[in-house]
């Protein structure tokens, strides 16, 4: 087993080197992921085809600010796959404020993930209305955005302005097909990244292929 700055781990499973996080809730699975015990500690394999953050790590993500005690605002929690792995990483002293608007998906997220993990604060709210998240306290270290809206970048920026601390990190999943199906994905990524430059230093842009088609992840640091 290899450690990578203690936030995530590389574990040998079925002859392959696989990504994993230490399970905050031993015995509990979120999406039928494999659980592996090494030296008395339980790890959850982290599937890059199910999580864009894992896909970014597999595609040589250079910046990983998620760590023990981090506070994260996560827009687009969906059923909670990636949120659950971030919850493992930030630990009992960290917090993930997880925003999800679709009530059916949110119910699934509550039942399978948030109800087992005290470091997740579910927020059933529209990400376009950050002033209405009454449960976010203080500024966060990281804003992570994975929403499918044509104006996803502007929604993300509004949330950063309200909740991201100075020098905080911003992870933006750009779903090019949600923005414009007529333009090339590369052009859309360039245009959306351009919108960040007034307030952020762009650190890295990662194509998530082959894990997610026509998706990119942009990592930036708040300079306000």
C-alpha positions as CSV (number, residue, x, y, z in Angstrom):
1,X,0.0,0.0,0.0
2,X,1.3,3.4,-0.9
3,X,0.4,6.6,0.9
4,X,-0.1,9.9,-0.8
5,X,0.0,12.7,1.7
6,X,-2.4,10.8,3.9
7,X,-5.5,12.1,2.1
8,X,-5.8,9.2,-0.3
9,X,-4.1,5.9,-0.8
10,X,-3.0,3.5,-3.5
11,X,-3.8,-0.1,-2.7
12,X,-3.0,-3.3,-4.6
13,X,-6.2,-5.1,-5.4
14,X,-6.6,-7.9,-8.0
15,X,-3.1,-7.2,-9.1
16,X,-3.7,-3.6,-9.9
17,X,-2.8,-0.3,-8.2
18,X,-6.1,1.3,-7.1
19,X,-7.2,4.5,-5.5
20,X,-8.8,4.4,-2.1
21,X,-9.7,6.5,1.0
22,X,-9.8,5.3,4.6
23,X,-13.4,4.5,5.5
24,X,-14.8,7.0,8.0
25,X,-17.7,4.6,8.7
26,X,-16.2,1.1,8.7
27,X,-18.4,-1.6,7.2
28,X,-20.5,1.0,5.3
29,X,-20.6,1.0,1.5
30,X,-22.0,4.0,-0.5
31,X,-22.1,2.7,-4.1
32,X,-21.2,-1.0,-3.8
33,X,-17.5,-0.1,-3.8
34,X,-15.0,-2.7,-2.6
35,X,-13.9,-2.5,1.0
36,X,-10.3,-3.7,1.8
37,X,-8.8,-4.1,5.2
38,X,-5.0,-3.5,5.6
39,X,-3.2,-3.5,9.0
40,X,-6.6,-3.3,10.7
41,X,-7.7,-0.2,8.8
42,X,-10.6,-0.3,6.3
43,X,-10.3,1.4,3.0
44,X,-12.9,2.1,0.3
45,X,-11.8,1.7,-3.4
46,X,-12.5,5.0,-5.2
47,X,-13.9,4.4,-8.7
48,X,-12.7,7.0,-11.2
49,X,-15.6,6.1,-13.5
50,X,-18.0,7.1,-10.8
51,X,-16.2,10.2,-9.4
52,X,-14.8,13.1,-11.3
53,X,-12.4,14.0,-8.5
54,X,-11.0,10.4,-8.7
55,X,-10.8,10.8,-12.5
56,X,-8.8,14.0,-12.1
57,X,-6.4,12.2,-9.7
58,X,-6.0,9.4,-12.2
59,X,-5.3,12.0,-14.9
60,X,-2.4,13.6,-12.9
61,X,-4.1,16.1,-10.7
62,X,-1.2,18.1,-9.1
63,X,-3.2,20.0,-6.4
64,X,-5.0,18.2,-3.7
65,X,-5.9,20.6,-0.9
66,X,-8.5,18.2,0.7
67,X,-7.1,17.1,4.0
68,X,-8.0,16.4,7.6
69,X,-10.2,19.2,9.1
70,X,-10.8,20.9,5.7
71,X,-14.2,22.7,5.2
72,X,-15.6,22.1,1.7
73,X,-18.7,23.6,0.0
74,X,-19.8,21.0,-2.6
75,X,-22.4,22.0,-5.2
76,X,-24.1,19.2,-7.0
77,X,-23.8,16.4,-4.4
78,X,-26.0,14.1,-6.4
79,X,-26.2,10.6,-4.8
80,X,-23.0,11.4,-2.8
81,X,-20.3,9.2,-4.3
82,X,-17.6,11.9,-4.4
83,X,-18.9,13.6,-1.3
84,X,-18.5,10.4,0.7
85,X,-14.8,10.1,-0.3
86,X,-14.2,13.8,0.6
87,X,-16.0,13.0,3.9
88,X,-13.5,10.2,4.5
89,X,-10.6,12.6,3.8
90,X,-11.6,15.6,5.9
91,X,-12.4,13.4,8.9
92,X,-14.6,14.0,12.0
93,X,-13.1,17.5,12.4
94,X,-13.8,18.6,8.8
95,X,-17.1,19.4,7.2
96,X,-18.6,19.0,3.8
97,X,-21.6,21.4,3.1
98,X,-23.3,19.4,0.3
99,X,-25.8,21.2,-1.9
100,X,-28.3,19.3,-4.0
101,X,-31.5,20.6,-5.6
102,X,-33.2,17.6,-7.1
103,X,-35.3,16.1,-4.3
104,X,-35.3,12.5,-5.5
105,X,-31.5,12.4,-5.8
106,X,-31.2,14.3,-2.5
107,X,-33.4,11.7,-0.7
108,X,-31.0,9.0,-1.9
109,X,-28.0,11.0,-0.8
110,X,-29.6,11.5,2.7
111,X,-30.5,7.8,3.1
112,X,-27.2,6.3,1.8
113,X,-24.6,8.8,2.8
114,X,-25.4,11.9,4.9
115,X,-27.3,9.9,7.6
116,X,-24.2,7.9,8.4
117,X,-21.7,10.7,8.3
118,X,-21.8,13.5,10.9
119,X,-19.3,15.6,8.9
120,X,-21.7,16.1,6.0
121,X,-24.2,18.9,6.2
122,X,-26.9,18.3,3.5
123,X,-28.4,21.5,2.0
124,X,-31.5,20.9,-0.2
125,X,-31.3,24.1,-2.1
126,X,-30.8,25.7,-5.5
127,X,-27.1,26.5,-6.0
128,X,-28.2,29.7,-7.8
129,X,-29.3,31.0,-4.4
130,X,-26.2,30.9,-2.1
131,X,-27.7,33.4,0.3
132,X,-30.3,30.8,1.2
133,X,-27.9,28.2,2.6
134,X,-28.6,28.8,6.2
135,X,-26.4,26.0,7.4
136,X,-23.0,27.1,6.0
137,X,-21.0,28.7,8.8
138,X,-17.8,30.7,8.2
139,X,-15.7,30.6,5.1
140,X,-14.6,27.3,3.5
141,X,-11.2,26.1,2.3
142,X,-12.5,24.6,-0.9
143,X,-15.5,25.1,-3.3
144,X,-16.1,22.1,-5.5
145,X,-18.7,22.5,-8.2
146,X,-20.2,19.7,-10.3
147,X,-23.5,20.9,-11.7
148,X,-25.1,20.6,-15.2
149,X,-26.3,24.1,-16.1
150,X,-25.5,26.4,-19.0
151,X,-24.5,29.1,-16.5
152,X,-22.6,26.7,-14.2
153,X,-19.5,28.9,-14.1
154,X,-21.3,32.0,-13.0
155,X,-23.2,30.0,-10.3
156,X,-19.9,28.7,-9.1
157,X,-18.4,32.2,-9.0
158,X,-21.3,33.6,-7.0
159,X,-20.9,30.8,-4.4
160,X,-17.1,31.4,-4.2
161,X,-17.7,35.1,-3.7
162,X,-19.9,34.4,-0.7
163,X,-18.2,31.4,0.9
164,X,-14.6,30.8,-0.3
165,X,-11.8,32.1,2.0
166,X,-8.9,34.2,0.5
167,X,-6.4,31.9,-0.9
168,X,-9.0,29.1,-1.0
169,X,-9.1,26.5,-3.7
170,X,-11.8,26.1,-6.4
171,X,-12.5,22.9,-8.3
172,X,-14.9,23.4,-11.3
173,X,-16.1,20.5,-13.4
174,X,-16.9,21.9,-16.8
175,X,-19.6,19.9,-18.5
176,X,-19.2,21.2,-22.0
177,X,-22.3,19.5,-23.4
178,X,-24.5,21.3,-20.7
179,X,-23.1,24.7,-21.8
180,X,-23.2,24.5,-25.7
181,X,-23.5,21.4,-27.9
182,X,-22.5,23.4,-31.0
183,X,-19.0,24.4,-30.0
184,X,-15.9,22.2,-29.6
185,X,-15.4,21.0,-26.0
186,X,-11.9,22.4,-25.9
187,X,-13.1,25.9,-26.9
188,X,-15.8,25.8,-24.2
189,X,-13.2,24.9,-21.5
190,X,-11.0,27.8,-22.7
191,X,-13.9,30.2,-22.6
192,X,-15.2,29.1,-19.2
193,X,-11.6,29.2,-17.8
194,X,-11.2,32.8,-19.1
195,X,-14.2,33.8,-16.9
196,X,-12.3,32.8,-13.8
197,X,-9.1,34.8,-14.4
198,X,-10.3,38.1,-12.9
199,X,-10.6,36.5,-9.4
200,X,-8.5,33.3,-9.6
201,X,-5.1,32.1,-10.4
202,X,-5.6,29.1,-12.7
203,X,-3.5,26.2,-11.5
204,X,-4.4,23.3,-13.7
205,X,-7.0,22.2,-16.3
206,X,-7.5,18.4,-16.8
207,X,-9.4,16.5,-19.5
208,X,-11.4,13.8,-17.7
209,X,-11.3,11.4,-20.7
210,X,-11.6,8.3,-20.6
211,X,-13.6,8.4,-17.4
212,X,-16.0,11.2,-18.5
213,X,-16.4,12.3,-22.1
214,X,-16.4,16.0,-22.9
215,X,-15.7,17.0,-19.3
216,X,-12.8,18.9,-17.8
217,X,-11.8,19.9,-14.3
218,X,-10.3,23.3,-13.7
219,X,-8.4,23.9,-10.4
220,X,-7.9,27.5,-9.3
221,X,-6.9,29.5,-6.3
222,X,-8.8,32.5,-5.0
223,X,-6.8,35.7,-5.2
224,X,-9.4,38.2,-3.8
